[in-house]
Every structure is written in C-alpha cells, then in structure tokens.
C-alpha cells in the first residue's frame, strides 16, 4: 500500500536523493562559486552560486516538503543567510504606503527592522494582540497588505489561532498576505500553510539546524507567482547562505523529529516543576492548562515546544542572579539548540524594544530547554532558585 511519507521521513529524505555523480548518500557540499558551461548560456542548471547552488537547492526542497506535508499542495522553499535576511526579503513585497500588522510581542530583531529600517522607506507598521482574532480583524486597515504572526511569540509565548486569523483576514480581503514566523515551533510541531498562511518564515539557526553552529533563514511560500518574485529578490539582494551552512542545516533537520519530542518532553517537566516553586511568580508555557492559549495550541500544535518563560517574585535582581548561577543552562542568546540556554530578554535579545509599547518585563527569564537528561536540568534549576 502506497502512502505519503510522514514528516519524520521527509526530514531525512526530502530533497536529498543519492548524488547522481557519485552515488553519495549524503548531499555533498558543493563548495563552488561558479560552474562550467558547455556553450554560452548552456548549463547543467547552475551558473553562479548566488543564484543557485546544489546544496542550497537540496535544503530548499527539504524545507518546502516539511512545511507543506499537511497542506495538500506543493510549496516552494528559499534559503537565506539569516532569519532577518529572510524577513527583510519578504518585506520587499510591501510597497511604500502599505501597512503591515504585527504582534505586539514580536521578536526584538523584527521590531528593529520594521521600526528603524523599513519605516524609513515608507512602509507602515502597527501592533496588536495577535492572540485575539477579533483584535486582529479590528486592526486591519484599507491599506493593510501583510499580517505578520509569531506563534508562539518571543518571549511571552502568546498563541495565535492561525486558521481563525487567516479566515477572518481573507474574508476581509484576499489581497492581504499572511506570514507566520514558525521558528519557535518548527514544522514538526506546527504547519501554518495547512492552516491558511501564505508564507512561513524560519530562523533556521534555531530548531531546524538544532546545534548552535550555523546562522540561516528561510521562506516557504504556497503560491508560485509569489515564489518567483521572492526567488528574483533572493538573487538580486544576494543574502544567501553558503553551501556549508546549508549542509549543516540539512544535517540538523535529519534529527528534527526526535529532538523536538525531547525538547517538548523536557520543557513540560520543567514547567510543571517551576509552576509549584515558591520563588516563581508565573510560568508561561503553552502546554500548561492555565496558559491563555492552551486550547488553541492543543488544536494546532503536535506538542508544545521547548521554550519556557517565567517571572520570579524577586523581580529583575532575582532574574539576573538566577541566570548567572545556573550550571547546565548556559547564559547566552539564541535558542533551539541541543544544549539548554537561559537569558533575560529585556537586557539581551529584546533590548531593541526597550522604551516602546513592546517592552519586555525586566524580570522575565527565558529558557530554551535542551535535550539533556531532564533530572539534571531540574537539579540545575533547583540549585539556582535556592540561591535567590
């Protein structure tokens, strides 16, 4: 009986057939900038690696397969040198005077790009509580061209109902595009294209590569005409990853499913521990039943992910002390690697939103829960919290 491959299988095989030249099972690193031509303009599909590279093409096909596994239609993938490069390229679809509606808990780097770079070129931005579809609908304008969704958001882990927002937005106007930053969930946990989104954005640096050893980004798009425009922009702007970066990301994706299961299981255990701790005021994790977005997360996500945010009763002073006294949790920016990380977003990843309406609480601590032994992670948090 034939069946469509599931995402665990696609992660290992999609876009990654045996190399036709040598039979190599693993996609080779085509470390070249240019390609020989048999005649002027006659190539084997590649002429210059900014335009296309075989290793990058394998990654792009794999990403497209992962994000469209549940969508019931093909999708197209494009890889970039970073998540911000992917975001910037997608925003080139928006013209001066057009409006972008985004979450009021958007990633700090995205906010910085929107407010301090793209606004200067005539794009308009506003922000709303993306966890409330009614507010999203009410915030649309006649000039709205793009709705930018993060779910879960960074770092407050709000959950947006992608299907309901897509339904309401498209009912208002089919000309409004919907983009979902799926970095926190990964395609293993959530597939926005199947829920009505037009684009999926990733910082492939995070869960997709999964080993904190590469910087990268991606756009996956449903409509071919939008893909062709973005493909043109990818080549014209040139913010593309090198073949080694693409190969490292492909290598990481092969274990995406098993890693995400472990990240999620570990995070669930830690969240249930933290919610009972006397030093903790609040734990924010979509897998907890008291999370405002739990029902939506349960509906649209396979598991709840590896990210936890918490607020300590001792405020900013306690937060800084905690993150500086963990032993297994490394004090560092970024997330999604096999190792556990801890940070204070207000002073680190989200310093760019300081003083704005999107300012993050100074006492918020963000955990990126790795795949270590869960009892070792619990012991580390316990000793750090006992010292407060």
N, C-alpha and C positions, 0 to 999 in steps of 0.2 A: 504493500500500500504506500503510495507516494504522499508526502505531506510537506508543507513548507517548513524550512528549517526554523527552529526557535532561536531566540536571541543569544543564548549561550553558545550555540553552534555558529551563528553568524559572526560572533565576536572573534572566533578562531579562524573562520574560513572566508568570509565575505571579502571580495576584492583581493584575495591572497592565494590564488592558484599557484601551482608549481611554475617556477620561472621557465619560460619557453626556450631560453637559450641553453640552460644547463640542467634543468630539472630540479633546481634547488627548492626545497620545501618551504623555506622561509624567504619572504620577499627580500631581494638584495637591496643594498644601499647603493643607489645609482649616484655616486658622488662625482657628478659631472655638471658643467655649466652649459655645454653645447653638444651638438650631435651632428655626425657626418650626414651629408645629403648626396644621394646618388646623382641627382641633377638639380639644377636651380629650382628650388621650391618643391622638390620631391623628397619626402622624409618618410620615416617609419612611424610617424605620429608625434614626433618630438623634434623641436628645433632649438629651443633655448629654455633653460630650467626655471626662469621666472614665469614663463608661460605655462609650462607643464613639465613634470618630472615623473618617471615611472613609480618611484617610491611614494611620492605625494599622491599620485593617482590611486594607488592601492589604498592609502589611508582614506582618501575622499570617498571611494566606493564603499569601504567598510562603514564609515560613519553614516552614509546615506542609508545603507541597509539596516543598521541598528535603529535609527530613528524612524524608519518607515515600516518596521516589522509588523506593526499593528494597524498601519494607516490604510492598507488595502490598495495602495497605489505607489508608483515609483517616486523616489525623491532624488535630489541631487546634492552632493556634498562639495564644499570648498574649504581648504585648509589655509590657515594664516599663521603669521609669526607670533601672535599672541591673541588672547581673548579680546583685548582692547582694539587690536588691529581689525579683528572680525567685526566688532561693534562699529568702529569708525567706517568701515567699508559699507556695511549695511545702511548706515545713516546717510550715505551718499545718494540713496534713493529718494531722500526727502529734499524738497526744494525750499528756497528762502520764502518765508511767509507761511509755510505749512507747519502744523502743530503736532507735537509728539506728547502723548500722555503716558506717564511712567509711574511706577510705585513710589510712595513716599518713604520707602525703606530700601531704595535702590543701592547697589554696591557703590562705595565711595569713588572708585575709579570711573565708573559710568557717569555718576553725577558730575565729576570734574570735567569729563569730556563734553557732556551736554552743556553745562553752565559756563565753563571757562574757555571752551574752544568753539563748539558748533554754534552757540548763540551769537557769536561774533560774525557768523556768516548768514544770519537772518533766519535761522530755524527757531521755532518757538517751543518751549517746554513747560509743562506743568505736572504736578504730582498729586496723587490721591491714594487713598487706602485701597490697594489692589485686592484685598481680601473681601471687599464688599462689592459685588457686581452692580448693585444699584448705584453706588457712588461712582463707579467706573463709567456707567452709562450716562449719569448726570454730568460728568466732567468732559464729555465729548463736545467738540465744537464743530462748526461748519467746515473749518479748515483743518480738522484733525486728519492726519494721514497715517499715523502709526500709533499703536498701543504697545508699550514695552512692559512685559510682565517678567518678574522674577518669582519663582515659586519652587521650593521655599526661598524666602528672601534672605538677604545677607545684611545684618546679622540677626535680625529679630525673628526669623523663621516663620513669617506670615505665610499663609497658604492661599493661593488664588485658584478659584474654580475656572480652569482653562476652558472647559466646554461651555459653561454658562456665560462667561465673558465673551467668548467667540460668538455664541448665538446672538447675544444682545448687540454686540458691535456690528456684526454683519447684517443684522436686521435694520440697523440704522443706515449703514452704507457699505456696499460691497467694495468700495474704493479704499476703505480703511484696512491697513495691513496689521497683522498681529504677530509679534515676535516674542518668543519665550526664551529667556536665559535659563537653560536646563542644567547649569553647571553643578548645582548642589545635589541634584537627583541622579543625573546620568541617564542615558537611555535605558539602562537596565531597570531602573525604578519608575520611570515616567516617560511617556512618549507624546509630546504635545501635538505633533502633526495629526495623530489619530483623534485628538480632541478638538481640532478646528484651527490650530495655529497655522500661519503661513510660513514662518521661519522658526528654526531652533538655533540658538547661539550657545557655544561652549567655550569656556577656557579649558582647552584640552590639557593644560598644565595640571589640572586637579584630578578628579576621579578617573578620567579616561586614561591618561598616562599612568597615574597612580603611584609613581615612585619618586616624586620631587626631584627629577633630574632633567626636565625639559620644559621650555616655555612654548605654548602654542594656543591656537584658537581655531574655531570652525563655525561655518554657517551651513545648515542643512535646509533646503527650500523645496517646496512642493511643486510650484509652477515653473515650467520650463522657460518661459519668457523672462521671468524674474531671475532664474538661474543664469541665463545667457547674459543678462545685464550685469549681474554680480561677477560672473566669470570675466567679463570685459574689465570691470573695475579692479578685480584681483590682479590682473595682468598690468593694467595701466598704472595702478598705485604701487604695486610691487611688494606689499608687505607679506611675503610668503615665507614659510618655514623651509629650512634646509633639509636635505634628504636624511641626514642623521636624526634630526628632530622628529621627522615623520616616522622613521623606523622605530625609534624609542617609543613613540606613542602607539604604534601598531603592536609592539611587543607588550606594552602595558594592557591594551584592550583585550588581549587574549585571556587574561585572568579577571576581567571586569566583573563577571557574574559572581564568582566565588568571593572576590574581595568585597563587593557591595553587600553580599549576605553577611559577611563577618563584620564589616563596618556597622551595619544596621543592628545586628545582634548585640555587639559590644555597647553601642550607644544606648540601646534600650535598657540594658542592665545598669549602665551608669546613671541614666536619667532617673530610673526608679530608686537608685541609691540616693542621689542628690536631693530628690524631692522630699525625702524624710530627714535630711540633715539639718541640725539646729542652726548652723551658720548660714544657711541658704534661704534667701527670701523668696526667690521664684526660679523655677526651671522652665525653660522654653524648649520643648521638643514635640514635634508633630505626632509622635507615637503615644504621647500621654493623653488620656481621655479628657483631661481638663484643658487641653490646648484648644483654643477657639476654632482652629481649622482642622481639628482631628477628623471629623466626619468627611470633609472634602478630601483630605489626604488619604484616608482609607479607601475612598472611591477611586481616586485617580493614580495612586502610587502603589507599587508592588510591596515595598517596605518603606520605612520612614527615614532612612539615611543615617549618616554618621556624624551629623552636626548637632551640637547642643549649645545653647546659650543659657547663662544663669546670672542672676543678680544676687550679690551677697549682702547680708544685713549690715556689714561694716562699710559698705559703700566703696568709693574709689580706692581708699587706703587699703582695705582688705583685698580688693581685686588685684591691685599691684603686688601685694605681698604674696598672694596665692600663686600668681603666675610666675613669680620669681623663686618659688620654693618647690615646685614640682620637680621630679627627677626623671620620670619616663616621658611625661608630657614636655616637649621642648617649646620654650618660649620663642615663637617665630611666626612670621606672617605666612600666608598661603594656607592650603587645606587639601584634603583628598588624597594624601599620600598614605603609604602603609604604616608610617610612624605617626604617633599621636602628637598633635600640636596644641598649644594654648596661647591665647593672646588677650589683650584689652583693646577691642576695636576702636574706641574713641581716640586712643593715643597712637594707634598703629594703622590698620587697614582702612579706617574710616575717618582719619584726621581731616580729610578734604571736605567733609560735610560739617565740620565744627562751625558753630555760629549760624547755621542755616536751620530751616524748618525740619531738616532731616537729621539733625544732630543726634548722635547715639549716646545713651546714658553712660556717664563716666565710669560707673561701677559695673558695667556689663563685662562678663568674661565669656569668650567664645572657645569652645572645644572642637577640634577636629579629631574625632576618635579613630584611632588606627586599628590594626588587626592583631595587635599583641594579645597575650593571654589576658582575659578580662579580669581575673583576680589580681594580676599585677597592676593593672590600671586602677582598679578600685583601691588597692593598697596605697598607690601613689596619691590619689586624690584625698584619701583619708588622712595621710600624714600631712599634706599641705593644708587641709582645712583645720586640723587640730592645732596648727601653729598660729591661727588667726587670733 
